[in-house]
């Protein structure tokens, strides 16, 4: 049976190689796993290379088609680093969590790990300030007033809600219209919209295009606090005076090179990749302000951030590896709000590690 299948694939590949548009020919194949194999074999034959390691994957592309996969030839494996436990006292997460990061950047992982060590024996405190849902629609029809659709939907379901609606481009002639649904903490209406799957009922009514820049998302404003004790600094060979001086130096460096923000966004993207969340959501996150306060035998760090996450996380659309890693976050599991607390914790852990590495390893 195996030999017969191998022969059929070789014959099919030979036919494809002789066609004018071989990759387009493969795209017509209904079985995504077979199509991935043939794309890989075609490239090997065409370029005279081996893609055997890329093809050594346990992923089922039939299961992931249109969810995490598009015209694949195989899969790339990324090392997973576990950071933790992080002690989190957040709005939706409470307790110790082991957090997975998928990264090919060892220096970044060492930095985050040092941040975790410095924050040990204290609780990271992400404090929710406000929430926003951003909906982007695209239409030239004056009758499809997205803002009016959202207003009526919210008024009918939540007549006593205190959400604030902001609308952009609602006049005629605008191709892209934006509706922002904003709410102050504890964001009960937005939480209900997302957790009860009600938001999907609204999205169906809107002319939303499947484009990366027009994807609906949730933004959560946070104030995040972490505390470093003198004993933890001593344990990790970090001098408090150098730590404070590093903070000042990094702040002074920002007008010239604000590299600290992309590094922190890299940590968030590593988290999203490990959990099967699209990294582009992480890259939309805004780090707005970093603050440091000195106390007796301790240093308090504070970060202000707007964290961006998808409005929906469907476990059944994740790969088998992602589903395994999501289990690290139980019993709360993963949803847009628990994820926001985790992201907030990773932000301040990474920031702490960045300052700590420089303070520890600086030449004196």
C-alpha positions in Angstrom: 0.0 0.0 0.0 2.8 2.4 1.0 4.8 1.6 -2.2 1.7 2.2 -4.4 1.1 5.6 -2.7 4.8 6.5 -3.2 4.5 5.7 -6.9 1.3 7.7 -7.3 3.0 10.7 -5.6 6.0 10.5 -7.9 3.8 10.3 -11.0 1.7 13.2 -9.8 4.8 15.2 -9.0 6.2 14.5 -12.5 3.0 15.7 -14.0 3.1 18.9 -11.9 6.7 19.6 -12.8 5.7 19.5 -16.5 2.9 22.0 -16.0 3.2 25.7 -16.7 2.1 26.8 -13.2 3.0 23.9 -10.8 2.3 25.6 -7.5 -1.1 26.7 -8.7 -1.7 23.1 -9.8 -0.9 21.9 -6.3 -3.2 24.5 -4.8 -6.2 22.8 -6.4 -5.6 19.6 -4.4 -8.3 19.2 -1.7 -6.1 17.4 0.8 -4.0 20.1 2.6 -1.5 17.5 3.9 -0.9 16.0 0.4 -0.6 19.5 -1.0 2.0 20.4 1.6 4.0 17.3 0.7 3.9 18.1 -3.0 4.9 21.8 -2.6 7.9 20.6 -0.6 8.8 17.9 -3.1 8.4 20.4 -6.0 10.8 22.9 -4.3 13.3 20.2 -3.5 13.3 19.1 -7.2 13.3 22.6 -8.6 16.0 24.0 -6.3 18.1 20.9 -5.7 17.8 21.2 -1.9 16.5 19.1 1.0 13.5 20.2 3.1 13.2 17.0 5.1 13.5 18.7 8.5 10.7 21.2 7.5 8.6 18.2 6.6 9.1 16.4 9.9 6.1 17.8 11.6 3.2 16.3 13.6 0.9 19.1 12.5 -2.3 18.1 10.7 -2.7 20.8 8.0 -6.2 19.6 7.3 -7.1 20.6 10.9 -5.3 23.9 10.7 -6.3 25.0 7.2 -7.5 28.6 7.3 -6.9 28.8 11.1 -3.1 28.7 11.5 -2.1 27.4 8.1 -2.0 28.7 4.5 -0.4 26.8 1.6 2.2 25.2 3.9 5.2 23.1 2.9 5.9 21.9 6.5 6.5 23.6 9.8 9.4 25.3 11.6 10.0 24.3 15.2 10.7 27.1 17.7 12.3 26.3 21.2 9.9 26.9 24.1 11.2 28.5 27.3 9.1 28.3 30.5 9.3 31.4 32.7 8.0 31.0 36.2 6.4 30.7 38.4 5.3 34.3 38.2 3.1 35.3 41.1 0.3 37.3 39.6 -2.4 39.3 41.5 -4.4 40.6 38.5 -7.9 41.3 37.5 -8.5 37.9 36.0 -5.4 35.8 37.0 -4.6 35.2 40.7 -1.8 32.9 41.8 1.4 31.4 40.4 1.7 30.7 36.6 4.3 29.1 34.4 4.4 31.1 31.2 5.6 29.6 27.9 7.6 31.8 25.4 8.5 30.6 21.9 11.7 32.3 21.0 14.9 31.9 19.0 16.6 34.7 21.0 18.5 33.2 24.0 19.6 36.6 25.3 16.0 37.7 25.5 15.0 34.6 27.4 17.8 35.0 29.8 16.7 38.6 30.4 13.1 37.6 31.1 14.4 34.9 33.4 16.4 37.4 35.4 13.4 39.6 35.7 11.5 36.7 37.1 14.3 36.1 39.6 14.3 39.7 40.7 10.5 39.7 41.1 10.5 36.5 43.1 8.8 36.6 46.6 6.5 39.4 45.4 3.3 39.6 43.5 3.0 41.3 40.1 0.0 43.6 40.2 -1.6 44.3 36.8 -4.4 46.9 37.4 -7.1 47.2 34.8 -8.0 50.8 33.9 -10.2 50.7 30.9 -11.1 48.5 27.9 -11.6 49.2 24.2 -13.0 47.1 21.3 -12.0 48.4 17.9 -14.0 47.4 14.9 -12.9 48.2 11.3 -15.4 48.0 8.4 -15.0 48.6 4.7 -17.9 49.7 2.5 -18.9 52.4 0.0 -22.6 51.9 0.6 -24.1 54.8 2.5 -26.8 52.6 3.9 -24.3 50.5 5.8 -23.6 52.9 8.7 -21.4 50.8 10.9 -21.6 53.1 13.9 -25.4 53.1 13.8 -25.5 49.3 13.7 -23.2 49.1 16.7 -25.2 51.8 18.6 -28.5 50.0 18.1 -27.0 46.6 19.0 -25.5 47.9 22.3 -28.7 49.9 23.2 -30.9 46.8 22.7 -28.8 44.4 24.7 -27.3 46.7 27.3 -29.7 49.7 27.7 -28.1 50.7 31.0 -24.5 50.3 29.8 -22.0 53.2 30.3 -19.9 52.3 27.3 -18.7 55.1 25.1 -18.8 54.9 21.3 -16.4 56.7 19.1 -16.9 56.7 15.3 -14.5 57.7 12.6 -15.1 57.9 8.9 -18.9 57.5 9.2 -19.6 60.0 6.4 -20.2 59.0 2.7 -17.2 58.3 0.6 -15.0 56.8 3.3 -13.9 53.3 2.5 -12.8 52.3 6.0 -14.9 53.1 9.0 -13.8 52.6 12.6 -16.0 52.1 15.6 -14.5 52.1 19.1 -16.5 50.7 22.0 -14.8 52.0 25.2 -15.6 51.3 28.9 -14.0 52.1 32.2 -13.0 49.3 34.7 -14.3 46.8 35.5 -15.5 46.7 31.8 -18.6 44.6 32.6 -20.3 45.3 29.3 -17.3 44.5 27.1 -16.5 41.4 29.2 -20.1 40.2 28.6 -19.9 41.0 24.9 -16.7 38.9 24.5 -17.3 36.1 27.0 -20.9 35.4 26.1 -19.9 35.3 22.4 -22.3 38.2 21.8 -19.7 40.2 19.9 -19.7 37.7 17.1 -23.4 38.3 16.6 -22.6 42.0 16.1 -19.6 41.3 13.8 -21.7 39.2 11.5 -23.9 42.3 10.9 -20.9 44.5 9.9 -19.0 44.6 6.5 -15.7 43.4 7.9 -13.0 42.3 5.5 -10.5 39.5 6.4 -7.5 41.8 6.3 -4.7 41.9 9.0 -5.1 45.7 9.5 -8.9 45.5 9.7 -9.2 42.6 12.2 -11.3 43.5 15.3 -9.3 43.6 18.5 -9.5 44.3 22.2 -7.2 46.8 23.8 -6.9 46.9 27.6 -5.2 49.8 29.4 -3.1 48.7 32.4 -1.0 50.0 35.2 1.4 47.3 36.1 3.5 47.1 39.3 6.3 45.0 40.5 8.5 45.1 43.6 12.2 44.1 43.9 13.6 43.5 47.3 17.2 44.2 48.3 17.7 40.6 49.2 16.7 39.5 45.7 19.1 42.0 44.2 21.9 40.7 46.4 21.0 37.1 45.4 21.3 37.9 41.7 24.4 40.2 42.0 22.5 43.3 41.0 23.5 46.5 42.9 20.5 48.7 43.6 22.5 51.9 42.8 23.5 50.5 39.4 19.9 49.3 38.8 18.6 52.9 39.4 21.4 54.4 37.3 20.5 51.9 34.5 16.8 53.1 34.6 18.0 56.7 34.3 20.3 55.8 31.4 17.6 53.9 29.5 15.2 56.8 29.9 17.9 59.3 28.7 18.5 57.0 25.7 14.9 57.0 24.4 15.1 60.2 22.3 18.0 58.6 20.4 17.0 54.9 20.3 13.9 53.6 22.1 15.0 50.0 21.6 13.5 48.9 24.9 10.0 48.9 23.4 10.7 46.5 20.5 12.5 44.1 23.0 9.4 44.0 25.2 7.1 43.5 22.2 9.4 40.6 21.3 8.6 39.0 24.6 4.9 39.5 24.0 5.1 38.0 20.5 7.0 35.0 21.9 4.1 34.4 24.3 1.5 34.8 21.6 3.4 32.4 19.3 3.6 29.8 22.1 -0.1 30.0 22.8 -1.2 30.1 19.1 -2.3 33.8 19.1 -1.3 35.8 16.1 1.9 37.8 17.0 0.7 40.9 15.2 -1.7 41.5 18.0 1.3 41.7 20.4 3.1 44.2 18.1 0.1 46.5 18.4 0.7 46.8 22.1 1.8 50.3 23.3 4.2 50.7 26.2 3.5 54.3 27.3 5.5 55.0 30.4 8.1 53.4 32.7 8.5 54.6 36.3 10.8 53.7 39.2 10.4 54.5 42.9 12.8 53.8 45.7 11.6 52.5 49.1 13.4 51.2 52.1 15.3 48.1 51.0 13.2 47.8 47.9 12.6 49.2 44.4 9.1 49.6 42.9 8.7 49.5 39.1 5.6 50.7 37.3 4.6 50.4 33.7 1.7 52.0 31.8 0.6 50.0 28.8 -2.2 49.4 26.4 -2.3 45.7 25.7 -3.8 44.4 22.4 -5.4 41.0 22.2 -7.8 39.2 19.8 -11.5 39.5 20.7 -11.8 35.7 20.4 -9.4 32.8 21.2 -10.8 29.5 19.9 -9.0 26.5 21.5 -10.3 24.2 18.8 -8.4 26.2 16.2 -5.0 25.9 18.0 -2.3 23.3 17.1 -1.7 20.3 19.3 1.4 22.0 20.7 -0.4 25.3 21.5 -3.2 23.4 23.3 -0.6 21.6 25.5 1.0 24.9 26.4 -2.3 26.6 27.1 -2.9 24.0 29.8 -0.1 25.7 31.8 -2.5 28.5 32.5 -5.2 26.4 34.1 -7.5 26.5 36.0 -8.4 30.0 34.6 -7.4 28.9 31.1 -7.0 31.3 28.2 -9.5 34.0 27.0 -8.9 37.6 26.0 -9.0 38.8 29.6 -6.8 36.2 31.3 -4.4 36.6 28.5 -4.2 40.4 29.1 -3.2 39.8 32.7 -0.5 37.3 31.5 0.8 39.8 29.0 0.9 42.6 31.6 3.0 40.3 33.8 5.4 39.5 31.0 5.8 43.2 30.2 7.0 44.1 33.7 9.1 40.9 34.0 10.9 41.7 30.8 11.4 45.3 31.7 12.8 44.3 35.1 15.2 41.8 33.4 16.4 44.4 30.9 17.4 46.8 33.7 18.8 44.0 35.8 21.1 42.5 33.1 22.7 45.9 32.4 23.1 46.7 36.1 24.6 43.3 36.8 26.9 43.0 33.9 28.0 46.6 33.4 31.8 47.1 33.4 32.9 48.9 36.6 
